[in-house]
Amino acid sequence: MQHDKKIGFIVGSLREGSYNKLVAKKFAELLPEGFEAVFLEIGNLPFYNEDLEVEGKVPTEWTTFRNELQSVDGVFFFTPEYNRSVPAALKNALDVGSRPYGASSWSGKPALVVSVSPGAIAGFGANHHLRQSLVFLDMPTLQQPEAYIGGIMNLIDENNTIKEDTVNFFQTIVDNYIDLFNRYN
């Protein structure tokens, strides 16, 4: 019996009404049969500190996150842009998941980077900073189509429903990611 492939969904914005969270939920709905979205919590992770990376001191939240990350087959990242980069919570999750040294939980997992912003440049800086980290973390990342979602308020209606033409674009992104995923799995 074949099990569904699990795709970890990581949302860099911790805000309850986050546009990134709204977009992530829509992407989860667009995964094809045989794939399951698993939302991974990053807001509860203590900041990475190598002094805690010893037996008896490793925070439970780190261990839980690393175990959940190891159980997924690929990762979708959704990030806002804070000061032309990714939010601290997202960067911290990258650091926690990459340790202890030599035992990264990220390695080899195909990735997708989506940046969502009310602004016109659509999180370009955050998107590219995150991609730079993913190169080091050995995560093959979808290059095309690029997923810069700018002017998000114009892409949703008064009920926070994402407009159909935008959903169609999201589906194109998901379909291309699945092609990338299948090349590595």
C-alpha positions in Angstrom: 0.0 0.0 0.0 1.5 3.3 -1.1 1.2 6.2 1.4 0.6 9.8 0.5 3.6 12.0 0.0 3.7 14.6 2.8 4.6 18.2 2.0 5.5 20.3 4.9 4.0 23.8 4.8 5.9 26.5 6.7 4.3 29.9 7.0 6.8 32.7 8.0 4.2 35.1 9.3 2.9 34.3 12.8 0.0 36.8 12.5 -3.4 35.2 12.9 -4.8 37.1 9.8 -1.7 36.5 7.7 -2.0 36.7 4.0 0.7 34.1 3.7 -1.4 31.7 5.8 -4.4 32.4 3.6 -2.4 31.6 0.5 -0.8 28.5 2.1 -4.2 27.1 2.8 -5.2 27.6 -0.8 -2.0 25.9 -2.0 -2.8 23.0 0.3 -6.2 22.5 -1.4 -4.5 22.4 -4.8 -2.2 19.5 -4.1 -3.0 16.5 -6.3 -4.2 13.1 -5.1 -1.4 11.2 -3.4 0.0 14.4 -1.7 -0.9 15.7 1.8 -0.2 19.1 3.3 1.3 19.0 6.8 1.5 22.5 8.4 4.6 22.7 10.6 4.5 25.1 13.6 7.5 27.5 13.9 6.2 30.2 16.2 6.9 28.1 19.3 10.6 27.4 18.6 13.1 28.9 21.1 15.9 30.8 19.3 18.6 28.5 18.1 21.6 28.5 20.5 24.4 26.0 20.1 24.9 25.9 23.9 21.5 24.0 24.1 22.6 21.4 21.5 23.7 19.0 24.2 22.0 16.0 25.8 19.6 17.1 28.5 19.3 20.7 27.2 17.8 20.4 23.7 14.4 22.1 23.8 11.5 19.7 23.3 10.1 22.1 20.6 13.3 21.6 18.6 13.1 17.9 18.8 9.4 17.9 17.8 10.0 20.2 14.9 13.0 18.2 13.6 11.0 14.9 13.9 8.1 16.5 12.0 10.4 17.9 9.4 12.1 14.5 8.9 8.6 12.9 8.3 7.9 15.1 5.3 9.0 14.5 1.7 9.1 18.1 0.5 8.5 21.7 1.8 6.5 24.7 0.8 7.7 28.0 2.3 5.4 31.0 2.5 7.1 34.2 3.5 6.3 37.9 4.0 9.1 40.4 3.6 10.4 42.1 6.8 13.1 44.7 6.1 14.0 43.1 2.7 14.4 39.6 4.2 12.6 36.8 5.9 10.9 37.0 9.3 13.1 36.0 12.3 10.8 33.0 13.1 11.4 31.5 9.6 15.2 32.0 9.8 15.2 30.5 13.2 13.3 27.4 11.9 15.9 27.0 9.2 18.6 27.1 11.8 16.9 24.7 14.2 16.2 22.2 11.4 19.7 22.3 10.1 21.3 21.2 13.4 22.9 19.4 15.0 25.8 19.8 12.6 25.8 17.1 10.0 22.3 16.0 10.7 20.2 18.5 8.8 16.5 17.6 8.5 16.2 19.7 5.4 18.7 18.0 3.1 17.4 16.7 -0.2 13.8 17.8 0.3 12.4 19.6 -2.8 11.2 23.1 -1.9 8.9 25.8 -3.1 9.2 29.4 -2.1 6.2 31.7 -2.2 6.4 35.3 -1.1 3.1 37.1 -0.4 2.9 40.9 0.2 0.5 43.8 0.0 3.4 45.7 -1.8 4.2 45.8 -5.5 7.6 44.1 -5.2 5.9 41.0 -3.8 8.5 40.1 -1.2 11.2 39.8 -3.8 14.0 40.4 -1.2 12.6 37.8 1.2 12.1 35.3 -1.6 15.7 35.5 -2.7 17.2 35.5 0.8 15.3 32.4 1.5 16.4 30.8 -1.7 20.0 31.5 -0.8 19.6 29.6 2.5 18.0 26.7 0.7 20.9 26.3 -1.6 23.2 25.8 1.4 20.6 23.5 3.0 20.7 21.2 -0.1 17.1 21.7 -1.0 16.3 21.6 -4.8 14.0 24.5 -5.3 11.4 25.3 -8.0 12.8 28.0 -10.2 9.9 28.6 -12.6 7.3 29.8 -12.4 8.4 32.3 -9.8 5.9 32.8 -7.0 5.9 36.4 -6.1 2.4 37.3 -5.0 2.2 41.1 -4.8 -0.8 43.3 -4.2 -2.5 40.5 -2.3 -5.4 42.7 -1.3 -6.4 43.0 -5.0 -6.4 39.2 -5.4 -8.9 38.4 -2.7 -12.6 39.4 -2.4 -14.4 40.9 0.6 -14.8 37.3 2.1 -11.0 36.7 1.8 -11.6 34.3 -1.1 -8.8 34.2 -3.6 -9.9 35.2 -7.1 -10.1 32.4 -9.7 -7.4 33.6 -12.1 -5.0 33.8 -9.1 -6.0 30.3 -8.0 -5.3 29.1 -11.6 -1.8 30.7 -11.3 -1.3 28.9 -8.0 -2.3 25.6 -9.6 0.4 26.2 -12.3 3.0 26.6 -9.6 1.8 23.5 -7.7 1.9 21.4 -11.0 5.4 22.6 -11.7 6.5 21.8 -8.2 5.1 18.2 -8.5 7.1 17.8 -11.6 10.2 18.9 -9.7 9.3 16.7 -6.7 8.9 13.6 -8.9 12.4 14.2 -10.4 13.9 13.9 -6.9 11.7 11.1 -5.5 
